[in-house]
Each structure stands twice: as C-alpha cells, then as structure tokens.
Amino acid sequence: MSDSTDRRPPEDNGRFAPAEYVLGVLSANERRELEQRLPRDGPLAREVADWEERLGVLVAEVRPVAPPDDMLSRIEGALDAPATTAAARALKREELWQSVVFWRTFSLGSATFAALSIAALTYIAILPTPRSPMMATLGNASGLPNFVAAIGAGGNELVIVPASLLTQDPRAMELWLIPAGDRPHSLGLIRPGQPVRLTVPPELAARLTTEAALAVSLEPAGGSPTGAPTGPVIASGKLTSL
Amino acid sequence: MDADATRSQLAAALARVAGGDRAALRIVYQDTCAKLFGVCLRILNDRSEAEDVLQDVYVTVWRKAATFDANRASPITWLAAIARNRAIDRLRSGAMGRRMEPIEEAVDVRDQSPGAVDVLMKSQEHARLATCLGELEERHAAAIRSAFLDGTTYDELSVRMKVPLGTMKSWIRRGLLKLRTCLEQ
C-alpha cells in the first residue's frame, strides 16, 4: 500500500487485500501486484474466490443493457482470427510482451496452476534420482507462470506441463534449451493444454544445468524451419536444482 | 424458468464452451450479455469502451471456460467477475478520462436501478447480502456498493463522500468484516 495516510495498524497489512481486490478499490498497481501472486498463492486465490461469491451477487443491482446487435459477430470474429488480425500484426513483439491483456488472456486460474505444479512435483518424486532432479517455471514477460517443466533421472527425460491456454493461436509451440552462452537447441514440440513427455538427446542432456534456461516459442506447424526460434518467445525460465 | 434451473443450464453451457462448442458460447452470450454489458457500462460510463471490454470478456470466457468450476463458483458470479475485472482494468489503465460523480449519486447508488433484478440473479444469496448490507451504517454500505458497482477506488470514494482516505478505508474494511460475519451466520 502506497499511501501515507493509511491508519490501519501494521499487523493488518495485506489482510484485506483479497476483499479489496474483489470490491474493486485497489489501484492498478495494487491489482497487478495481487494478480501476480495469485498463481503461486493458493490460500490467497481461495480468499479471492470466496469474496467473489460473497460480493458477486451485487451485480443483481446492475441494470441490464442490451449490447449492439452485431456484438456476437464481433466476438466470433475475434475468436476466428486471434493471431492474424491486422491489429495483432500491428503490435510489435515488444509491445505484445508487455500487453497485460495478451498475457492475462493466456494465463490460467491459480487453482489450475497449483494443481499442475503439484502434478509436476509428483512426477519428479517418483523418478529414480541418480542425480539431482531439476525443474523450471517458465514465465512470461510479466512473471506469470505459463509452464512447469521437470527433468528427472539422468537428465534425459523432461515433462512439461502447460499452465496456460494458447489454443487460440494456430501456431505450434516449440521448447528450447538455451545453455549459458550458447544458441537455443530444440527439445521438440509441445502441445497446448496437456502435459508432454520429451526425451532429451544425450548430447543435450549433459547441458541441462542451472546455468541453462528453457524457453517456448511460437512456430509454424511442424516446428521452426530454421532450427532456431523464428516466432515470439512466449515463456522462459531458468533451470533450478531440487 | 427459476433461478436454479437457469444457473445449472448456464453451468452446463460453460462446460460445453470449455470443450470448444461455439453454439454453447452463443447460449452463454444470449443469457448473460445484457447483464454483463450493464456491468461494463456502469463501471466505464462510456458505451464505446464498454463494447470493447464486452467483446474482450466473451473472448476471455471462450478461452478460460475450462477454469470454471461449478462446484466452487456460480456461473453468473464467475462471468461477472471477468467483466468487472476487465472493466476496472480498462478504467484504471488511464486511457479514459476520470469521471467524478457528485456525492449524492454515490449515496443513492442502491436506488439507481429499481426493479432491475433479473431472474438470473434474483437469488436468496442476493437477498441475504442485501440484508447484511442493510445492517451496516448507511454511508458504509453506500461506499461498499459504489466501490463494487462503479469500480471506484478508495481515493475517489473519499473525495466523493468527503471523508479522509483513512476514514474511508476504515469504513469499508470494518464493513467487509461485518458482512462476512453476517453472511456466515
């Protein structure tokens, strides 16, 4: 909280944030801050959901207003051409990176992300562990997690669990290993909406270290034609040792 | 059709939307567009902005329907939360001029839409919340309603209702605590 006239005692700090978020009294920055915590903070997400249920019924007091007749066709038009409209193409990649709407559209609910994280960790737990297993949380430019990747026994098997819906984008998603100081190496295509298990080639397995990062880019069907990422990178994250 | 039947029909339609069913999206749209447009319009107070946000809302519904959990949320609450969040984000983005309504409107906010409650929302839950709000001091309840329905910040509320910011926060926070206690009884 940024204001200095706030009179609440220090121990109340943040206690009201979920209710205040739902009520709508927070500033843009405060909203953003809370939304970034949501995917990683299950209790916070539950509190927000509870307040939505408590206060949400107040929309009963809003007078319904008929939208324009062409609204449904505008919506369907937007669904049919999500990535190829002139407006989307006009966005420079950097702008897309920073577009809150773009990323919020693609991020899943926190409960789902929590479940996926647990699924990935469970997978790690059942692997034999001749060496330390690794994982990476692949986030977008604003730090919101889009994928969880887990690398198990010997570093030759990798599971990546998408935490984001990218099904509206017709392009393929390709996973890249970026060793420190090296070019990206493809680890294969991944599918939106479902976990994918990939076998890491032996020459790359040795390079899965905490110095390396994973990244996901959007590519033409079948994957990058050049062997290097050609489309926008939608998520990336450093590998960490468990 | 009663509220329960409407609710389960809407929940079923959302489940089909999650599976990529366009016809189901049209059902969701037909059932909710006037309410959600009303929500956006109330917050943004600008028809063209509200239309943009409404389009964005249903695109979001299409993409995020899989995250709707009928066991944990009611469909209209879930949809309205998306609409409110989108509209508030647009309002806060600074792209719009700020509107400052006179203090009287903030206090009278409850009376702005008499009889407008539609079947979808005419629920016991709303009646309970309205009762609990009725137990708060009138200005506190008015501040909470205005924040929720108009998307006003603490700062704006304190200006509108001519009380210091700390006082406004205190009103709303105490009001929220009382509401929660009242609803849990």
Contacts between the chains, C-beta under 8 A, distances in Angstrom:
chain1	res1	chain2	res2	distance
A	3	B	165	6.2
A	5	B	164	6.5
A	5	B	165	4.8
A	5	B	166	5.1
A	6	B	165	7.3
A	6	B	166	6.0
A	6	B	169	6.4
A	7	B	166	3.7
A	7	B	167	7.9
A	7	B	169	7.2
A	7	B	170	6.5
A	8	B	166	7.9
A	8	B	169	6.6
A	8	B	170	7.2
A	8	B	173	7.0
A	12	B	173	7.8
A	16	B	173	5.2
A	16	B	176	6.8
A	19	B	173	8.0
A	19	B	176	4.8
A	19	B	180	7.9
A	20	B	172	7.6
A	20	B	173	8.0
A	20	B	176	7.9
A	22	B	81	7.6
A	23	B	144	6.7
A	23	B	147	4.8
A	23	B	148	5.6
A	23	B	172	7.1
A	23	B	176	7.2
A	24	B	84	6.6
A	24	B	88	5.2
A	24	B	147	5.4
A	24	B	148	6.0
A	24	B	151	4.7
A	24	B	152	7.3
A	24	B	153	7.9
A	25	B	147	4.8
A	25	B	152	7.0
A	25	B	153	5.4
A	25	B	154	4.8
A	25	B	157	7.1
A	25	B	172	6.6
A	26	B	153	7.1
A	27	B	92	6.8
A	27	B	153	6.1
A	27	B	155	8.0
A	28	B	89	7.4
A	28	B	92	3.8
A	28	B	93	6.9
A	28	B	94	7.7
A	31	B	88	7.3
A	31	B	89	7.2
A	31	B	92	6.9
A	49	B	72	6.4
A	49	B	73	6.6
A	52	B	73	6.8
A	52	B	77	5.8
A	52	B	78	7.6
A	52	B	81	5.0
A	53	B	73	6.4
A	53	B	74	7.1
A	53	B	77	5.9
A	54	B	129	7.1
A	54	B	179	6.9
A	54	B	180	6.7
A	54	B	183	5.8
A	55	B	129	7.4
A	55	B	148	5.8
A	55	B	179	8.0
A	56	B	74	7.4
A	56	B	76	7.6
A	56	B	77	3.4
A	56	B	80	5.7
A	56	B	81	6.2
A	57	B	77	6.9
A	57	B	121	6.6
A	57	B	123	6.2
A	57	B	125	4.6
A	57	B	126	4.1
A	57	B	129	5.3
A	58	B	126	7.4
A	58	B	129	6.6
A	58	B	145	6.8
A	58	B	148	5.0
A	58	B	149	6.5
A	59	B	35	6.7
A	59	B	39	5.6
A	59	B	76	7.3
A	59	B	77	7.8
A	59	B	80	4.4
A	59	B	84	7.6
A	59	B	121	6.4
A	59	B	149	7.8
A	60	B	117	4.8
A	60	B	118	7.7
A	60	B	121	3.4
A	60	B	122	6.8
A	60	B	123	7.2
A	60	B	126	4.4
A	61	B	110	6.9
A	61	B	113	5.9
A	61	B	116	7.2
A	61	B	117	7.0
A	61	B	145	7.3
A	61	B	149	6.4
A	62	B	35	6.8
A	62	B	38	4.5
A	62	B	39	5.2
A	62	B	42	5.3
A	62	B	113	6.5
A	62	B	116	7.2
A	62	B	149	6.2
A	63	B	38	5.3
A	63	B	42	7.7
A	63	B	112	7.4
A	63	B	113	3.9
A	63	B	116	4.1
A	64	B	34	3.6
A	64	B	35	4.9
A	64	B	37	7.4
A	64	B	38	4.7
A	64	B	116	6.8
A	64	B	118	5.9
A	65	B	34	6.0
A	65	B	37	5.0
A	65	B	38	4.5
A	65	B	41	5.4
A	66	B	33	7.6
A	66	B	34	5.2
A	66	B	37	7.1
A	67	B	33	5.2
A	67	B	34	7.0
A	67	B	37	4.2
A	67	B	51	6.7
A	67	B	54	5.8
A	68	B	51	6.4
A	71	B	33	6.7
A	71	B	37	7.9
A	71	B	51	6.8
A	71	B	54	6.4
A	71	B	55	6.8
A	72	B	26	6.6
A	72	B	29	5.6
A	72	B	33	7.6
A	74	B	55	5.3
A	75	B	25	8.0
A	75	B	29	7.1
A	75	B	55	5.3
A	75	B	58	4.5
A	75	B	59	6.3
A	75	B	62	7.9
A	76	B	22	7.2
A	78	B	55	6.0
A	78	B	59	5.2
A	79	B	22	7.9
A	79	B	59	6.2
A	79	B	62	5.7
A	82	B	59	7.8
A	100	B	89	7.1
A	101	B	56	6.9
A	101	B	89	7.9
A	104	B	89	8.0
A	105	B	59	7.2
A	105	B	60	6.0
A	105	B	63	6.0
A	106	B	63	7.6
A	108	B	64	7.2
A	108	B	66	8.0
A	108	B	67	5.7
A	109	B	64	7.2
A	109	B	67	3.8
A	111	B	67	7.6
A	111	B	69	7.4
A	112	B	66	7.9
A	112	B	67	5.6
A	165	B	63	5.3
A	165	B	64	6.9
A	165	B	66	7.0
A	167	B	20	7.9
A	167	B	63	7.4
A	168	B	62	7.8
A	168	B	63	6.0
